[in-house]
C-alpha cells in the first residue's frame, strides 16, 4: 500500500511535535500514532526515518534527544527502519556515546529542564531498547554492503555492548562463518590477480570486532 499525502503530513507533524515539545520523555499517544501509520507501508517508515534524521542533525540538544528516542522506539520494532538507520549509524553512535551537550546560553526559566537533560545519556537509551542485540541481526542480510555497514555499526557500539556481544552465541557463530566466507572470496580474487579487495576490508572489520570481543 502506498503512503497517502495526509499520512505523510501527519507523520511530519507528529515528529515535529515530539521533538520540539521540550519534554524529557516522548508522548506515548503520539508515538503510538506514528507506529500505527508506519504499519501501512515501508513508504511511511521511509518518511519517518528521513524526518528523524533531519531532527538528529539539529543543534538543539533537546531536539536531538527526542529524535533519538523516536529512532530507538522504531529501531526495536521495525526491521526496515533498522536497515535504513544503519547508513547513519556512525554519526548516531558518536552522539550516543556522550551525554547530551547543553546549550551554552540558558535563561533561568529553562534551568531545571536543562538540568534534567544533562542527566540523560543516549547510551542508556540505546542499551535499554536492545540495540546491542538487534544490530547483530543485520548480519543476516545477504548483501555485502549491509553486512559491511552492520560490522561498522557493531564496532562503533562495542564499547557499550561488549557484555551482550560475548553472550550472543548467534553473533559469535555468524562472525566465524562470515570470516571464513570472505576469506575464501579474498583468496579467489588473489588467484585472478586482484588487489585491494573489498572483501578483504570486510575480513579486517570482522577481525577487529573479534579482537574487541575477546
NUSE-409224 format. One record per residue (C-alpha): y, x, z; residue number from 0. Coordinates in nm, 2 decimals. Layout:
% NUSE-409224
<node <Y,X,Z>,NUM> ...
END
This chain:
% NUSE-409224
<node <0.00,0.00,0.00>,0> <node <0.34,0.13,-0.10>,1> <node <0.62,0.15,0.16>,2> <node <0.89,-0.11,0.11>,3> <node <1.26,-0.04,0.14>,4> <node <1.30,-0.25,0.46>,5> <node <1.02,-0.04,0.62>,6> <node <1.19,0.28,0.51>,7> <node <1.52,0.18,0.65>,8> <node <1.37,0.06,0.98>,9> <node <1.18,0.39,1.03>,10> <node <1.50,0.58,0.97>,11> <node <1.68,0.36,1.22>,12> <node <1.41,0.40,1.48>,13> <node <1.40,0.78,1.46>,14> <node <1.78,0.79,1.48>,15> <node <1.78,0.56,1.79>,16> <node <1.51,0.76,1.96>,17> <node <1.66,1.10,1.90>,18> <node <2.02,1.00,1.99>,19> <node <1.95,0.78,2.30>,20> <node <2.02,1.07,2.54>,21> <node <1.72,0.97,2.75>,22> <node <1.46,1.24,2.86>,23> <node <1.17,1.01,2.76>,24> <node <1.11,0.81,2.44>,25> <node <1.15,0.44,2.44>,26> <node <0.79,0.33,2.41>,27> <node <0.87,-0.01,2.24>,28> <node <1.05,0.17,1.96>,29> <node <0.77,0.43,1.94>,30> <node <0.51,0.16,1.91>,31> <node <0.70,0.00,1.63>,32> <node <0.70,0.34,1.44>,33> <node <0.33,0.37,1.49>,34> <node <0.27,0.02,1.37>,35> <node <0.48,0.07,1.05>,36> <node <0.31,0.41,0.99>,37> <node <-0.03,0.23,0.97>,38> <node <0.09,0.06,0.64>,39> <node <0.06,0.37,0.43>,40> <node <0.09,0.75,0.41>,41> <node <0.43,0.70,0.25>,42> <node <0.56,0.57,0.58>,43> <node <0.42,0.87,0.76>,44> <node <0.58,1.10,0.50>,45> <node <0.92,0.93,0.56>,46> <node <0.89,0.97,0.94>,47> <node <0.79,1.33,0.90>,48> <node <1.10,1.42,0.70>,49> <node <1.32,1.22,0.94>,50> <node <1.18,1.41,1.24>,51> <node <1.21,1.75,1.07>,52> <node <1.57,1.68,0.99>,53> <node <1.63,1.60,1.36>,54> <node <1.45,1.91,1.47>,55> <node <1.70,2.11,1.28>,56> <node <1.99,1.96,1.47>,57> <node <2.19,2.19,1.70>,58> <node <2.19,1.95,1.99>,59> <node <1.91,2.02,2.24>,60> <node <1.86,1.66,2.34>,61> <node <1.81,1.55,1.98>,62> <node <1.56,1.83,1.92>,63> <node <1.36,1.74,2.23>,64> <node <1.33,1.37,2.13>,65> <node <1.23,1.47,1.78>,66> <node <0.97,1.70,1.92>,67> <node <0.84,1.42,2.14>,68> <node <0.81,1.19,1.84>,69> <node <0.62,1.46,1.65>,70> <node <0.39,1.50,1.94>,71> <node <0.31,1.13,1.96>,72> <node <0.23,1.11,1.59>,73> <node <0.05,1.45,1.58>,74> <node <-0.21,1.33,1.82>,75> <node <-0.27,1.01,1.62>,76> <node <-0.23,1.09,1.26>,77> <node <-0.43,1.35,1.06>,78> <node <-0.19,1.30,0.77>,79> <node <0.10,1.38,0.99>,80> <node <-0.08,1.70,1.12>,81> <node <-0.13,1.81,0.76>,82> <node <0.24,1.77,0.69>,83> <node <0.36,1.93,1.01>,84> <node <0.16,2.25,0.96>,85> <node <0.40,2.35,0.69>,86> <node <0.68,2.38,0.95>,87> <node <0.46,2.50,1.24>,88> <node <0.61,2.84,1.28>,89> <node <0.96,2.71,1.33>,90> <node <0.83,2.43,1.55>,91> <node <0.63,2.66,1.78>,92> <node <0.92,2.90,1.81>,93> <node <1.11,2.61,1.96>,94> <node <0.82,2.50,2.17>,95> <node <0.78,2.85,2.33>,96> <node <1.11,2.83,2.50>,97> <node <1.28,2.59,2.74>,98> <node <1.55,2.39,2.57>,99> <node <1.87,2.58,2.53>,100> <node <2.16,2.39,2.67>,101> <node <2.50,2.32,2.51>,102> <node <2.74,2.58,2.64>,103> <node <3.02,2.33,2.69>,104> <node <2.93,2.03,2.92>,105> <node <3.15,1.77,3.05>,106> <node <3.09,1.67,3.41>,107> <node <2.97,1.32,3.33>,108> <node <2.67,1.47,3.15>,109> <node <2.59,1.74,3.40>,110> <node <2.29,1.56,3.57>,111> <node <2.14,1.46,3.23>,112> <node <2.16,1.81,3.10>,113> <node <2.01,1.93,3.43>,114> <node <1.71,1.71,3.35>,115> <node <1.67,1.86,3.01>,116> <node <1.69,2.21,3.14>,117> <node <1.36,2.15,3.33>,118> <node <1.17,2.02,3.03>,119> <node <0.96,2.27,2.84>,120> <node <0.85,2.17,2.49>,121> <node <0.55,2.39,2.56>,122> <node <0.43,2.14,2.83>,123> <node <0.46,1.85,2.59>,124> <node <0.26,2.04,2.33>,125> <node <-0.02,2.10,2.58>,126> <node <-0.02,1.75,2.72>,127> <node <-0.05,1.60,2.37>,128> <node <-0.36,1.81,2.30>,129> <node <-0.22,2.02,2.02>,130> <node <-0.44,2.31,2.12>,131> <node <-0.75,2.10,2.04>,132> <node <-0.61,1.92,1.74>,133> <node <-0.48,2.21,1.53>,134> <node <-0.82,2.38,1.50>,135> <node <-0.94,2.07,1.32>,136> <node <-0.72,2.16,1.03>,137> <node <-0.96,2.44,0.95>,138> <node <-1.20,2.18,0.83>,139> <node <-0.99,2.14,0.52>,140> <node <-1.15,2.28,0.20>,141> <node <-0.81,2.40,0.07>,142> <node <-0.74,2.77,0.12>,143> <node <-0.37,2.70,0.16>,144> <node <-0.41,2.47,0.46>,145> <node <-0.66,2.70,0.62>,146> <node <-0.41,2.98,0.60>,147> <node <-0.14,2.77,0.75>,148> <node <-0.37,2.64,1.02>,149> <node <-0.46,3.00,1.11>,150> <node <-0.09,3.10,1.13>,151> <node <-0.03,2.79,1.35>,152> <node <-0.32,2.89,1.58>,153> <node <-0.19,3.24,1.61>,154> <node <0.16,3.11,1.69>,155> <node <0.01,2.88,1.96>,156> <node <-0.23,3.14,2.10>,157> <node <-0.01,3.25,2.40>,158> <node <-0.02,2.89,2.54>,159> <node <-0.36,2.78,2.41>,160> <node <-0.60,3.07,2.48>,161> <node <-0.80,2.89,2.75>,162> <node <-0.86,2.60,2.52>,163> <node <-0.95,2.82,2.23>,164> <node <-1.20,3.02,2.43>,165> <node <-1.38,2.70,2.54>,166> <node <-1.38,2.54,2.19>,167> <node <-1.72,2.62,2.05>,168> <node <-1.64,2.44,1.73>,169> <node <-1.33,2.67,1.67>,170> <node <-1.52,2.98,1.75>,171> <node <-1.80,2.88,1.52>,172> <node <-1.55,2.80,1.24>,173> <node <-1.38,3.13,1.27>,174> <node <-1.72,3.32,1.23>,175> <node <-1.81,3.10,0.93>,176> <node <-1.47,3.14,0.76>,177> <node <-1.46,3.51,0.82>,178> <node <-1.80,3.56,0.65>,179> <node <-1.70,3.33,0.37>,180> <node <-1.37,3.50,0.30>,181> <node <-1.51,3.85,0.33>,182> <node <-1.76,3.76,0.06>,183> <node <-1.47,3.64,-0.16>,184> <node <-1.29,3.97,-0.10>,185> <node <-1.59,4.17,-0.19>,186> <node <-1.64,3.97,-0.51>,187> <node <-1.28,4.04,-0.61>,188> <node <-1.31,4.41,-0.54>,189> <node <-1.61,4.42,-0.77>,190> <node <-1.39,4.30,-1.06>,191> <node <-1.11,4.54,-0.96>,192> <node <-0.87,4.30,-0.80>,193> <node <-0.65,4.44,-0.52>,194> <node <-0.42,4.29,-0.26>,195> <node <-0.64,3.98,-0.24>,196> <node <-0.50,3.66,-0.10>,197> <node <-0.84,3.61,0.07>,198> <node <-0.81,3.95,0.24>,199> <node <-0.49,3.82,0.40>,200> <node <-0.69,3.52,0.54>,201> <node <-0.96,3.76,0.67>,202> <node <-0.68,3.95,0.85>,203> <node <-0.55,3.63,1.01>,204> <node <-0.90,3.54,1.13>,205> <node <-0.95,3.89,1.27>,206> <node <-0.61,3.87,1.45>,207> <node <-0.70,3.54,1.60>,208> <node <-1.04,3.66,1.72>,209> <node <-0.88,3.96,1.89>,210> <node <-0.64,3.72,2.07>,211> <node <-0.93,3.50,2.19>,212> <node <-1.15,3.79,2.32>,213> 
END
